[in-house]
Amino acid sequence: VQLQASGGGLVQPGGSLRLSCKVSTRLFTSDEMGWYRQAPGKQRERIARVPWGGNTAYADSVQGRFTVSRDRADNTVFLQMSSLKPEDTGLYSCRYNGARGIFWGQGTLVTVSS
């Protein structure tokens, strides 16, 4: 299973970005995707838990600002980030957790700075 994350970049505070994570294999309702980020000098944290057959759960730090959507036909999960803050800066990664095991994408860097 391969995951390709993209969409990171430099954005000003208050701005928006959309990340995408395309999975190389078909996703089933029993599979789970996740969005994670690692801020400089901090441990990696999960910011969105995305059961493919259920509802997304968000970390408190991004609730109300970030939204996950899915393209089921293309096995892709998106992370729409709005009202970005400098503390949202970090390496964003996606993870697959399912019957095939656990796999990570390579990460995409998001920098929120003026």
Contacts in CASP RR format, 6 or more apart in sequence:
PFRMAT RR
TARGET T0000
AUTHOR 0000-0000-0000
METHOD contacts of the structure
MODEL  1
VQLQASGGGLVQPGGSLRLSCKVSTRLFTSDEMGWYRQAPGKQRERIARV
PWGGNTAYADSVQGRFTVSRDRADNTVFLQMSSLKPEDTGLYSCRYNGAR
GIFWGQGTLVTVSS
1 23 0 8 1.000
1 24 0 8 1.000
1 25 0 8 1.000
1 96 0 8 1.000
1 100 0 8 1.000
1 101 0 8 1.000
1 103 0 8 1.000
2 23 0 8 1.000
2 24 0 8 1.000
2 103 0 8 1.000
2 105 0 8 1.000
3 21 0 8 1.000
3 22 0 8 1.000
3 23 0 8 1.000
3 24 0 8 1.000
3 94 0 8 1.000
3 95 0 8 1.000
3 96 0 8 1.000
3 103 0 8 1.000
3 104 0 8 1.000
3 105 0 8 1.000
3 106 0 8 1.000
4 21 0 8 1.000
4 22 0 8 1.000
4 24 0 8 1.000
4 105 0 8 1.000
4 106 0 8 1.000
5 19 0 8 1.000
5 20 0 8 1.000
5 21 0 8 1.000
5 92 0 8 1.000
5 93 0 8 1.000
5 94 0 8 1.000
5 105 0 8 1.000
5 106 0 8 1.000
5 107 0 8 1.000
5 108 0 8 1.000
6 19 0 8 1.000
6 20 0 8 1.000
6 21 0 8 1.000
6 108 0 8 1.000
7 17 0 8 1.000
7 18 0 8 1.000
7 19 0 8 1.000
7 20 0 8 1.000
7 108 0 8 1.000
8 17 0 8 1.000
8 19 0 8 1.000
8 92 0 8 1.000
8 108 0 8 1.000
8 109 0 8 1.000
8 110 0 8 1.000
9 17 0 8 1.000
9 108 0 8 1.000
9 109 0 8 1.000
9 110 0 8 1.000
9 111 0 8 1.000
10 111 0 8 1.000
10 113 0 8 1.000
11 17 0 8 1.000
11 84 0 8 1.000
11 110 0 8 1.000
11 111 0 8 1.000
11 112 0 8 1.000
12 84 0 8 1.000
12 112 0 8 1.000
12 113 0 8 1.000
12 114 0 8 1.000
13 84 0 8 1.000
13 85 0 8 1.000
13 86 0 8 1.000
13 112 0 8 1.000
13 113 0 8 1.000
13 114 0 8 1.000
14 82 0 8 1.000
14 83 0 8 1.000
14 84 0 8 1.000
14 85 0 8 1.000
14 112 0 8 1.000
15 82 0 8 1.000
15 83 0 8 1.000
15 84 0 8 1.000
15 112 0 8 1.000
16 80 0 8 1.000
16 81 0 8 1.000
16 82 0 8 1.000
16 83 0 8 1.000
16 84 0 8 1.000
17 81 0 8 1.000
17 84 0 8 1.000
17 110 0 8 1.000
18 78 0 8 1.000
18 79 0 8 1.000
18 80 0 8 1.000
18 81 0 8 1.000
19 35 0 8 1.000
19 78 0 8 1.000
19 79 0 8 1.000
19 81 0 8 1.000
19 92 0 8 1.000
19 108 0 8 1.000
19 110 0 8 1.000
20 76 0 8 1.000
20 77 0 8 1.000
20 78 0 8 1.000
20 79 0 8 1.000
21 33 0 8 1.000
21 35 0 8 1.000
21 76 0 8 1.000
21 77 0 8 1.000
21 78 0 8 1.000
21 79 0 8 1.000
21 94 0 8 1.000
21 105 0 8 1.000
22 74 0 8 1.000
22 75 0 8 1.000
22 76 0 8 1.000
23 33 0 8 1.000
23 75 0 8 1.000
23 76 0 8 1.000
23 77 0 8 1.000
23 96 0 8 1.000
24 75 0 8 1.000
25 75 0 8 1.000
25 100 0 8 1.000
26 75 0 8 1.000
27 33 0 8 1.000
27 52 0 8 1.000
27 72 0 8 1.000
27 75 0 8 1.000
27 96 0 8 1.000
28 52 0 8 1.000
28 99 0 8 1.000
29 51 0 8 1.000
29 52 0 8 1.000
29 53 0 8 1.000
29 54 0 8 1.000
30 52 0 8 1.000
30 53 0 8 1.000
30 98 0 8 1.000
30 99 0 8 1.000
31 51 0 8 1.000
31 52 0 8 1.000
31 96 0 8 1.000
31 97 0 8 1.000
31 98 0 8 1.000
31 99 0 8 1.000
32 49 0 8 1.000
32 50 0 8 1.000
32 51 0 8 1.000
32 52 0 8 1.000
32 96 0 8 1.000
32 97 0 8 1.000
32 98 0 8 1.000
33 50 0 8 1.000
33 52 0 8 1.000
33 77 0 8 1.000
33 94 0 8 1.000
33 95 0 8 1.000
33 96 0 8 1.000
33 97 0 8 1.000
34 46 0 8 1.000
34 48 0 8 1.000
34 49 0 8 1.000
34 50 0 8 1.000
34 77 0 8 1.000
34 94 0 8 1.000
34 95 0 8 1.000
34 96 0 8 1.000
34 97 0 8 1.000
35 46 0 8 1.000
35 47 0 8 1.000
35 48 0 8 1.000
35 50 0 8 1.000
35 68 0 8 1.000
35 77 0 8 1.000
35 79 0 8 1.000
35 92 0 8 1.000
35 93 0 8 1.000
35 94 0 8 1.000
35 95 0 8 1.000
36 44 0 8 1.000
36 45 0 8 1.000
36 46 0 8 1.000
36 47 0 8 1.000
36 92 0 8 1.000
36 93 0 8 1.000
36 94 0 8 1.000
36 95 0 8 1.000
37 44 0 8 1.000
37 45 0 8 1.000
37 47 0 8 1.000
37 88 0 8 1.000
37 90 0 8 1.000
37 91 0 8 1.000
37 92 0 8 1.000
37 93 0 8 1.000
37 110 0 8 1.000
38 44 0 8 1.000
38 45 0 8 1.000
38 90 0 8 1.000
38 91 0 8 1.000
38 93 0 8 1.000
39 87 0 8 1.000
39 89 0 8 1.000
39 90 0 8 1.000
40 89 0 8 1.000
40 90 0 8 1.000
44 93 0 8 1.000
45 59 0 8 1.000
45 61 0 8 1.000
46 59 0 8 1.000
47 58 0 8 1.000
47 59 0 8 1.000
47 61 0 8 1.000
47 62 0 8 1.000
47 66 0 8 1.000
47 79 0 8 1.000
48 56 0 8 1.000
48 57 0 8 1.000
48 58 0 8 1.000
48 59 0 8 1.000
48 62 0 8 1.000
48 66 0 8 1.000
48 68 0 8 1.000
48 79 0 8 1.000
49 56 0 8 1.000
49 57 0 8 1.000
49 58 0 8 1.000
50 56 0 8 1.000
50 68 0 8 1.000
50 70 0 8 1.000
50 77 0 8 1.000
52 70 0 8 1.000
52 72 0 8 1.000
56 68 0 8 1.000
58 64 0 8 1.000
58 66 0 8 1.000
58 68 0 8 1.000
61 87 0 8 1.000
62 81 0 8 1.000
62 88 0 8 1.000
65 81 0 8 1.000
65 82 0 8 1.000
65 83 0 8 1.000
65 84 0 8 1.000
66 79 0 8 1.000
66 80 0 8 1.000
66 81 0 8 1.000
66 82 0 8 1.000
67 79 0 8 1.000
67 80 0 8 1.000
67 82 0 8 1.000
68 77 0 8 1.000
68 78 0 8 1.000
68 79 0 8 1.000
68 80 0 8 1.000
69 77 0 8 1.000
69 78 0 8 1.000
69 80 0 8 1.000
70 76 0 8 1.000
70 77 0 8 1.000
70 78 0 8 1.000
71 77 0 8 1.000
71 78 0 8 1.000
77 94 0 8 1.000
79 92 0 8 1.000
81 88 0 8 1.000
81 110 0 8 1.000
84 110 0 8 1.000
84 112 0 8 1.000
85 112 0 8 1.000
86 112 0 8 1.000
86 113 0 8 1.000
87 112 0 8 1.000
88 110 0 8 1.000
88 112 0 8 1.000
89 110 0 8 1.000
89 111 0 8 1.000
89 112 0 8 1.000
89 113 0 8 1.000
90 109 0 8 1.000
90 110 0 8 1.000
90 111 0 8 1.000
91 107 0 8 1.000
91 108 0 8 1.000
91 109 0 8 1.000
91 110 0 8 1.000
92 107 0 8 1.000
92 108 0 8 1.000
92 109 0 8 1.000
92 110 0 8 1.000
93 104 0 8 1.000
93 105 0 8 1.000
93 106 0 8 1.000
93 107 0 8 1.000
93 108 0 8 1.000
94 104 0 8 1.000
94 105 0 8 1.000
94 107 0 8 1.000
95 102 0 8 1.000
95 103 0 8 1.000
95 104 0 8 1.000
95 105 0 8 1.000
96 102 0 8 1.000
96 103 0 8 1.000
96 104 0 8 1.000
END
